[in-house]
């Protein structure tokens, strides 16, 4: 199934605030599409489509045909429920080797009063100078300004100085992964209205404003990848990921108990826990064996054995998260608060285990501020997809005037159109 790439990118929030927003979360274990009707900035979910993922590995497209079928199935189910036909989607990015860094840029302002135009100019110049050769910037977020070297300035407009600088948090992904994503979306005859780092979207969904303002770490326990995002002063200041997720827990169970993956997932969902309880020795679980059809050959084990398989993998995950936060130097800025999301966060005891290893106050987050979500879709497993809607409602900064010019002649060919779209839309976005 082919199609041309139709390219658009939201330059403001007007369309999102009064119209239709469609989002797509390409997870390792499930592909979810949400359609929301927005009236006056308030989203009401009208369509939901969810299907088990195929062709997605660790948040990255591994099989184009399978991923295309997944997307089409999820989108068609959501359209049928909503009674709408969508033209484009905002997509989450979990894989693509997401990276996070803070970059600085400074320019001369000749001692005049700093205006909106000066702020736009320093932001645009900073974005242009930070473009990596093999990566594409998803988000360029100004986290602070400087005037003549003085730091900690939130809004420099109206002040005076010789030089205006900006510190920008840059979240980037592999350009090749983004091109593959854009191509698959185009094959589904959809426009790619935006790409958002998955932990950023999850944080927009489940964190309350005070948590984003005072400092908080969002940890999304996905199927193939665990991602994290640190918010401070109302802004995203750090993102990272570790290549372990709930799917690895399922695989550990299957291997440790010699049971099929489907049964391992079922046992994890029904009986899984992150910490051993005193009653676990007395509770007996039936374990079907690989290749055996007769239930008489099934093993029967105490629940404590299952927990003993799950707990080490979750401990490893949280220890890696803690190490990444400490290495970033932002662990203190993130404060004592952490919020969990993602399907694996629903396991019994995971909150207490995370609190012990991270030495933080931990809660499990659920999507907030969304109308029309059924109970089954209002849990932490759907934080990313709902967060994409919340992201679409956020106002964006106006692109700098007199910035990068584009050719009047449209590029031809798939690669040319993809290249122009990636350069003009991702590079110019300020989230």
C-alpha positions in Angstrom: 0.0 0.0 0.0 1.6 3.2 -1.1 1.0 6.9 -0.9 2.5 10.3 -1.2 3.8 12.1 1.9 1.4 14.8 3.0 3.3 17.1 5.3 1.9 19.5 7.8 2.9 20.8 11.2 1.0 22.6 13.8 2.3 26.2 14.1 -0.1 27.2 16.8 -2.9 25.9 18.9 -5.9 27.4 17.1 -6.7 24.2 15.2 -6.3 22.1 18.2 -8.3 24.3 20.5 -11.4 24.2 18.3 -11.6 21.1 16.1 -10.4 17.5 15.9 -7.1 16.2 17.3 -6.0 12.6 16.5 -3.0 11.0 18.2 -1.2 7.7 17.7 1.0 5.9 20.3 3.2 3.3 18.6 4.1 1.1 21.6 6.0 -2.2 21.7 3.0 -4.1 23.0 0.0 -2.0 21.7 -0.8 0.6 19.1 -3.4 3.1 20.2 -5.2 5.9 18.3 -7.3 8.5 20.0 -9.6 11.0 18.4 -10.7 14.0 20.5 -13.1 16.9 19.7 -11.8 20.1 21.2 -14.2 22.9 22.2 -12.7 26.0 23.7 -9.5 24.1 24.7 -11.4 21.3 26.4 -10.8 17.9 24.9 -13.5 15.2 24.7 -12.4 11.8 23.5 -14.8 10.6 20.9 -12.9 7.7 19.2 -10.6 5.0 20.5 -8.7 2.3 18.5 -6.3 -0.1 20.1 -4.6 -3.2 18.7 -1.7 -5.4 19.9 1.5 -4.2 18.2 3.4 -6.1 15.5 6.4 -4.7 13.7 7.4 -2.4 16.6 10.4 -3.3 18.7 11.7 -1.1 21.6 9.5 1.7 20.3 11.1 1.6 16.8 9.5 0.3 13.6 11.1 -3.0 12.8 8.6 -4.3 10.1 7.1 -1.7 7.9 4.2 -3.8 6.5 3.2 -5.0 10.0 3.4 -1.5 11.5 1.3 -0.1 8.6 -1.5 -2.7 9.2 -1.4 -1.9 13.0 -1.8 1.8 12.4 -4.6 1.3 9.8 -6.5 -1.0 12.2 -6.2 1.3 15.1 -7.1 4.4 13.1 -10.1 2.8 11.4 -11.5 1.6 14.8 -11.1 5.1 16.2 -12.7 6.7 13.2 -15.6 4.3 13.3 -16.3 5.0 16.9 -16.0 8.8 16.5 -17.9 9.0 13.3 -15.0 11.1 11.9 -12.4 10.7 9.1 -9.1 12.1 10.2 -6.5 13.6 7.9 -3.4 13.5 10.2 -2.0 12.3 13.5 0.4 13.4 16.2 2.7 10.5 17.0 4.7 9.6 20.0 8.4 8.7 19.7 9.8 6.2 22.1 12.7 4.7 20.1 14.9 6.5 17.6 17.7 6.7 20.2 16.2 9.8 21.9 18.8 12.1 23.4 18.6 15.1 25.7 21.1 18.0 26.1 21.2 21.6 27.1 22.8 24.0 24.6 23.6 27.7 24.8 23.6 30.5 22.3 24.3 34.2 22.6 24.0 37.2 20.3 24.7 41.0 20.5 21.7 43.4 21.1 23.7 46.7 21.2 22.4 47.8 24.6 18.9 48.5 23.5 15.7 47.4 25.2 15.1 43.7 24.6 12.0 43.2 22.5 9.9 40.2 21.3 11.8 40.3 18.1 15.2 40.0 20.0 13.8 36.9 21.9 12.6 35.3 18.7 15.9 36.1 17.0 18.1 34.4 19.7 15.8 31.4 19.8 15.8 31.0 16.0 19.6 31.4 15.8 20.0 28.9 18.6 17.9 26.3 16.8 19.8 26.8 13.5 23.2 26.4 15.2 22.3 23.3 17.1 21.2 21.1 14.3 23.1 17.8 14.4 24.2 16.1 11.2 22.5 12.7 11.7 19.8 13.7 14.2 16.6 15.7 14.1 15.4 18.0 16.9 12.0 17.1 18.2 11.8 19.8 20.9 13.9 22.9 21.5 12.7 24.3 24.8 14.1 27.5 26.2 14.8 26.9 29.9 16.4 30.2 30.8 17.9 33.4 29.4 21.1 35.3 30.2 21.9 39.0 29.8 25.6 39.9 29.8 26.3 36.6 31.5 23.7 37.0 34.3 21.7 33.8 34.6 18.3 32.8 35.9 16.2 35.2 33.8 12.8 33.8 32.8 11.7 36.7 30.6 14.3 39.2 29.3 11.8 41.5 27.5 12.0 45.1 28.6 15.5 44.7 30.1 18.7 46.2 28.7 22.1 44.6 28.0 24.9 44.1 25.5 24.4 40.4 24.9 21.3 38.2 25.1 21.7 34.4 25.6 19.5 31.5 25.9 19.8 28.0 27.4 17.8 25.5 25.3 16.9 22.0 26.2 17.2 20.0 23.0 15.5 16.6 22.5 16.5 14.9 19.3 16.0 11.5 17.6 17.7 9.6 14.8 16.8 11.2 11.5 16.6 7.8 9.8 14.1 6.5 12.4 12.0 9.6 11.8 12.1 9.2 8.0 10.9 5.6 8.4 8.1 6.8 10.7 7.0 9.5 8.3 7.0 7.0 5.4 4.9 4.5 7.2 2.4 7.2 8.2 2.3 8.4 4.6 1.6 4.8 3.4 -1.5 4.9 5.7 -2.6 8.1 3.7 -2.2 10.3 6.8 -0.3 13.5 7.4 2.2 13.6 10.2 1.0 16.5 12.3 3.8 16.2 14.8 6.2 13.9 16.7 6.5 14.2 20.4 9.0 12.4 22.7 6.9 9.8 24.6 8.0 10.7 28.1 7.2 14.3 27.5 3.7 13.4 26.3 3.2 11.1 29.3 4.2 13.9 31.7 1.7 16.3 30.1 -1.0 13.7 30.8 -0.4 12.6 34.4 1.6 15.4 36.1 -0.3 18.1 37.9 0.9 21.7 37.4 2.6 21.9 40.8 4.6 18.8 40.1 5.9 20.2 36.8 6.7 23.5 38.6 8.4 22.3 41.7 10.3 19.4 40.1 9.2 15.9 39.4 10.4 12.8 37.5 8.0 11.0 35.2 8.9 7.3 34.7 6.9 5.5 31.9 7.2 1.8 32.2 6.5 0.8 28.6 6.5 -2.6 27.0 9.9 -2.5 25.4 11.5 0.7 26.8 11.3 2.6 30.1 11.5 6.3 29.5 11.9 9.2 31.9 11.4 12.9 31.9 12.4 15.5 34.4 10.2 18.6 34.7 11.2 21.7 36.6 10.0 25.3 36.6 7.1 24.2 34.4 9.4 22.9 31.6 10.9 19.7 30.4 14.6 19.8 31.3 15.7 16.2 30.7 14.7 13.0 29.0 16.3 9.6 28.8 15.4 5.9 28.4 16.6 2.4 29.4 16.1 -0.6 27.1 14.0 -2.6 29.6 10.2 -2.7 29.8 7.2 -4.8 30.8 7.8 -7.1 27.9 11.1 -8.2 29.4 9.3 -9.2 32.6 6.9 -11.3 30.5 9.9 -13.0 28.8 11.6 -13.7 32.1 8.4 -15.4 33.4 8.1 -17.5 30.2 11.7 -18.6 30.4 11.8 -19.1 34.1 8.6 -21.2 34.2 8.8 -22.8 30.7 5.4 -21.5 29.8 4.2 -19.9 26.6 4.5 -16.1 26.3 0.7 -15.6 26.2 0.3 -17.5 29.5 3.3 -15.6 31.0 1.6 -12.3 30.1 -1.7 -13.5 31.6 0.0 -14.6 34.8 1.8 -11.3 35.1 -1.4 -9.4 34.6 -3.5 -11.5 37.0 -1.0 -12.5 39.7 2.1 -10.3 39.1 3.6 -8.3 42.0 6.8 -6.4 42.5 7.2 -7.4 46.2 6.7 -10.7 47.9 3.8 -10.8 50.4 3.5 -13.2 53.3 0.5 -14.9 51.8 2.4 -15.7 48.5 3.7 -19.0 49.7 0.1 -20.3 50.3 -1.4 -19.0 47.0 -0.9 -21.6 44.2 -0.8 -20.7 40.5 -1.3 -23.1 37.6 1.5 -22.9 35.0 0.8 -24.4 31.5 4.0 -25.8 30.0 5.3 -25.0 26.5 4.2 -27.6 24.0 1.8 -29.3 26.3 -1.9 -29.3 25.5 -3.1 -31.4 28.5 -3.8 -29.3 31.6 -3.0 -32.4 33.6 0.7 -31.8 32.8 0.6 -28.2 34.0 2.9 -27.2 36.9 1.5 -25.7 40.1 3.7 -23.2 41.9 3.4 -20.8 44.8 2.9 -17.2 43.8 6.1 -16.3 45.6 8.1 -18.0 42.8 6.4 -15.7 40.2 7.1 -12.6 42.3 10.7 -13.8 42.7 11.1 -13.7 38.9 9.4 -10.3 38.5 11.1 -8.4 41.3 14.7 -8.6 40.1 13.9 -7.3 36.7 12.0 -4.3 38.1 14.8 -3.6 40.6 17.2 -3.5 37.7 15.0 -1.1 35.8 14.7 1.4 38.7 18.4 1.1 39.4 19.2 2.0 35.8 16.7 4.9 36.0 18.4 6.1 39.2 21.8 5.9 37.6 20.7 7.9 34.5 19.2 10.6 36.7 22.4 10.8 38.8 24.6 10.9 35.8 22.5 13.8 34.3 23.2 16.0 37.4 19.5 16.8 37.6 18.5 14.3 40.2 18.4 17.1 42.9 16.5 19.5 40.6 13.9 16.8 40.0 13.1 16.9 43.7 11.7 14.1 45.9 8.7 13.4 43.7 8.3 10.7 41.0 5.3 9.6 39.1 4.9 6.2 37.4 3.0 5.6 34.2 2.8 2.8 31.6 1.3 -0.6 31.7 3.9 -2.2 34.1 3.2 0.5 36.7 0.0 -1.3 37.4 1.7 -4.3 39.0 1.0 -4.6 42.7 3.9 -3.2 44.9 5.7 -1.4 42.1 5.1 1.9 43.7 6.8 0.8 47.0 9.7 -0.8 45.2 10.3 2.4 43.1 10.1 4.5 46.3 12.7 2.3 48.0 15.2 2.3 45.1 14.8 5.9 43.9 14.5 7.3 47.5 11.6 9.5 46.3 7.9 9.9 47.0 6.2 7.9 44.3 2.6 7.7 43.0 1.1 6.0 40.0 -0.3 8.6 37.6 -3.5 8.5 35.5 -4.6 10.8 32.6 -6.1 14.0 33.9 -8.5 16.5 32.4 -9.9 14.3 29.6 -13.6 13.8 29.1 -15.1 10.8 27.4 -12.4 8.3 28.3 -13.8 4.9 29.2 -12.6 3.4 32.5 -10.5 0.9 30.7 -8.6 3.6 28.9 -8.2 6.0 31.8 -5.3 4.2 33.4 -1.5 4.8 33.4 -1.1 2.5 30.4 -2.6 5.2 28.2 -0.7 8.2 29.6 1.3 8.7 26.4 -1.6 8.7 23.9 -3.7 11.1 26.0 -0.6 13.2 26.7 -0.3 13.8 22.9 -3.7 15.5 23.1 -2.6 17.7 26.0 0.5 18.6 24.1 -1.6 19.6 21.0 -3.5 22.1 23.2 -0.3 23.9 24.4 0.4 27.3 22.7 3.6 27.3 20.7 6.1 30.2 20.3 5.9 32.2 17.1 8.7 31.4 14.6 11.3 34.1 14.3 10.7 36.5 11.5 13.4 36.7 8.8 14.4 33.2 9.6 15.3 30.4 7.3 14.0 30.7 3.8 12.7 27.8 1.7 12.9 27.3 -2.0 9.9 28.2 -4.0 10.3 25.0 -5.9 8.9 22.0 -4.1 11.4 19.1 -3.9 10.5 16.0 -5.8 10.7 12.4 -4.8 10.0 10.7 -1.5 13.4 11.5 0.1 13.2 15.1 -1.0 9.8 15.7 0.5 10.7 13.9 3.7 13.9 15.9 4.0 12.1 19.2 3.6 9.4 18.2 6.0 11.8 17.1 8.7 13.9 20.2 8.3 11.2 22.8 8.1 8.9 21.3 10.7 10.9 19.6 13.4 13.8 22.1 13.3 11.4 25.1 13.6 9.3 23.8 16.5 9.5 25.3 19.9 7.4 23.3 22.3 
